Amino acid sequence: MALELGLDTFGDIANGPDGQPLHPAVVLREVLAEGELADRLGLDFFGIGEHHRPDYAVSAPDTLLAALATRTERIRLGTSVTVLSSDDPIRVFQRFSTVDAVSNGRAEITVGRGSFIESFPLFGLDLADYETLFEEKLDLLAAVVAERPVRWQGSIRPPVQVDRVMPATESGRLPVWVGVGGTPQSVVRAAHHGFPVVIAIIGGSARQFAPLADLYRRALTEMDKPELPVGVHSPGYVAATDEQAVEDFLPHFVPYMNKLGRERRWAPMTKEQALGQLGPEGAVYCGSPDTVAAKIVDTVRVLGLSRFQLKYSFGTLPHDQRMECIRLYAEEVVPRVREQLG
């Protein structure tokens, strides 16, 4: 499978020139500009994540992707991720088949549980149903995206008995990926439904996830499924030199990780720990084009990837630096990766 190289964003809320957080509307417009740039520079994929908290501007990625569909020409447009547990699978399909139509077949979905739980109380859902909600909704989505008559029954909603869900896609196939963390059950479930996976690596070395990728491939084989793509989503930042990349990124990375750590009762991150995450064995792909390309190549080889998605927005990192990161990634990192992988 040909390697795809793309980008992800959650619409992280950066600070304006006055040091205060930007209005979410400004951030959403910045995301559109970033997606347009990614398309002009020839990247393969642009993913937008769904969140329901003040750190991020995007809560309706499908709406933003529909806007982006009319302003781009070739880049694939998807989510990173759609929080399926707190959404309705039929409406998810309808929204994304609509995006697929207006983008001339460039839409896809990555579904997952998400890394936060704010959507559960927001939409009146019980966290006690965490596992059941995702399992049953993924099962229903699999039935709907097949674009055949749906005869589905579960425990969390009334049965679905329909001959077709509209609007149908022109291709008859809306691509669906499953975003997974580190649990074996997640990859086996994705294999069962015949969905490719995107492994979210947000801590530690990519090598730690090799057994997960191997398990997914074994599960596909044991279930008589065809070979399917494996992708990775990881944070990163590209600058002209390693020193500049660290200088630009660290002031946004450490405060955000410590803010998240306070919520989750983690110990504060030291500068040394942060630098470890930015190093060769860390989860963050930060550095010069040579450094970032070498790290991506290593990850692709270790995990046998078909796609790598760089989460280029992080915390309060400003728009101009994000745009320059996108430019360097597309113009300097991607060619190096493709050349080294042959």
Buried (B, 14 or more C-beta within 10 A) or exposed (E): EEBBBBBBBBBBBBBEEEEEBBEBEBBBBBBBBBBBBBBBBEBBBBBBBBBBBEBBBBBEBBBBBBBBBEEBEEBBBBBBBBBBBBBBBBEBBBBBBBBBBBBEBBBBBBBBBBBBBBBBEEEEBEEEBBEBBBBBBBBBBBBBBBBEEBEBEBEEBEEBEEEEBEEBBEEEEBBBBBBBBBEEEBBBBBBBBBBBBBBBBBBBBBEBBEEBBBBBBEBBEEEEBEEBBBBBBBBBBBBEEBEBBBEBBBEBBBEBBBEBEEEEEEEEBEEEEBBBBBBEEBBBBBBBBEBBBBBBBBBBEBBBBBBBBBBBBBBBBBBEBBBBBBBBBBEBBBEBBBEBEE
